[in-house]
């Protein structure tokens, strides 16, 4: 993945709603518990049709069907090697509001939070979310 990102010079960050479905999808992209021999394409688990923003951006973008609230399209600004990991720093060039209005801050909800990962668990404020592939996206 790092070599593809290096060649592309851009990447997308997806901000997900806190749900079992999004926790499942995030776990597949993070390859939690996978070894090099068991890694598979996380895109095979998405429900969205993968889209390309435009010919100049070109990174895969997920949609509302996969509980995406916001997408940040970024140009690679810098990479930092930290032991056997790379930290990618990007310059945000575009923010897409993907979620329905009821999930966007300032539309009547006092608090809107995204999926979080802490202490080896996916979380929402006040609760742990267990990844589950079949969980339906709320309408």
C-alpha positions in Angstrom: 0.0 0.0 0.0 2.8 2.4 0.8 4.4 2.1 -2.6 1.0 2.8 -4.3 0.5 5.8 -2.1 4.0 7.1 -2.8 3.4 6.8 -6.6 -0.1 8.4 -6.4 1.1 11.4 -4.3 -2.4 11.5 -2.8 -4.7 9.6 -0.4 -8.2 9.8 1.1 -9.1 9.7 4.8 -12.6 8.4 5.5 -14.4 9.5 8.7 -16.8 6.8 9.6 -20.0 6.8 11.7 -19.8 4.7 14.8 -21.5 1.5 14.0 -20.7 -2.3 14.0 -20.6 -2.2 10.2 -18.1 0.6 10.0 -16.0 -1.1 12.8 -16.0 -4.3 10.7 -14.9 -2.4 7.6 -12.2 -0.5 9.5 -10.9 -3.7 10.9 -10.5 -5.1 7.3 -8.7 -2.0 6.1 -6.4 -2.2 9.2 -5.9 -5.9 8.6 -6.2 -6.5 12.3 -4.7 -9.9 13.2 -3.6 -10.6 9.6 -0.2 -11.9 8.7 1.5 -11.2 5.3 0.2 -14.5 4.0 -3.5 -13.9 5.1 -3.9 -10.3 4.0 -6.6 -9.7 1.4 -8.0 -6.6 -0.3 -10.3 -4.7 2.1 -12.2 -3.4 -0.9 -13.9 -6.8 -1.3 -15.8 -6.0 1.9 -17.2 -2.6 0.9 -20.8 -2.1 0.0 -20.2 1.2 -1.9 -19.2 1.2 -5.5 -15.7 2.5 -5.4 -15.5 5.8 -7.1 -12.7 8.0 -8.4 -13.0 11.7 -7.5 -11.5 12.8 -10.8 -8.6 11.9 -13.0 -6.2 14.2 -11.1 -7.0 12.8 -7.7 -7.5 9.1 -8.4 -7.7 7.6 -4.9 -10.5 5.1 -4.2 -13.4 6.8 -2.3 -16.0 5.0 -0.3 -19.5 6.3 0.1 -22.5 6.5 2.4 -23.3 2.8 2.0 -20.2 2.1 4.1 -21.1 4.5 6.9 -18.8 7.3 5.6 -19.6 10.6 7.2 -16.8 12.7 5.6 -14.0 12.2 3.2 -10.8 14.1 3.3 -8.9 14.2 0.0 -5.2 14.8 0.7 -2.0 15.4 -1.2 1.0 13.7 0.4 3.0 16.4 2.2 5.6 14.2 4.0 6.2 10.7 5.2 8.1 9.9 8.4 9.7 6.5 9.1 9.0 5.3 12.7 10.7 1.9 13.2 8.8 -0.5 10.8 5.9 2.0 10.2 5.4 5.0 8.1 3.5 8.1 9.2 1.8 9.9 6.4 1.2 13.7 6.7 -1.2 15.1 4.1 -2.4 18.5 3.1 -6.2 18.4 2.9 -7.3 19.6 -0.6 -11.0 18.8 -0.4 -13.6 17.8 2.2 -16.7 15.9 1.1 -19.8 15.7 3.3 -21.1 12.3 2.6 -23.5 11.6 5.5 -27.1 12.5 5.6 -27.8 15.9 7.2 -29.0 14.3 10.4 -25.4 13.1 11.1 -23.6 16.4 10.4 -22.8 18.8 13.3 -24.9 21.9 13.5 -28.0 20.3 12.2 -29.9 19.9 15.5 -27.8 17.2 17.1 -25.8 18.4 20.1 -23.0 15.9 19.4 -21.8 14.0 16.4 -18.9 11.6 16.9 -17.1 9.4 14.5 -15.8 5.8 15.0 -12.9 5.7 17.3 -10.2 3.1 18.0 -8.6 2.9 21.5 -7.1 0.2 23.7 -7.5 -2.4 20.9 -11.3 -1.8 20.6 -13.5 0.2 18.3 -15.5 2.7 20.3 -18.3 5.2 20.3 -18.6 7.6 23.1 -19.4 5.5 26.2 -19.5 2.1 24.5 -17.4 -0.6 22.8 -18.5 -1.6 19.2 -18.0 -5.1 18.1 -17.2 -5.4 14.4 -20.0 -7.1 12.5 -20.1 -7.5 8.7 -23.9 -7.9 8.4 -24.9 -4.9 10.4 -27.3 -2.6 8.5 -26.6 1.0 7.8 -29.1 3.2 9.5 -31.4 5.1 7.2 
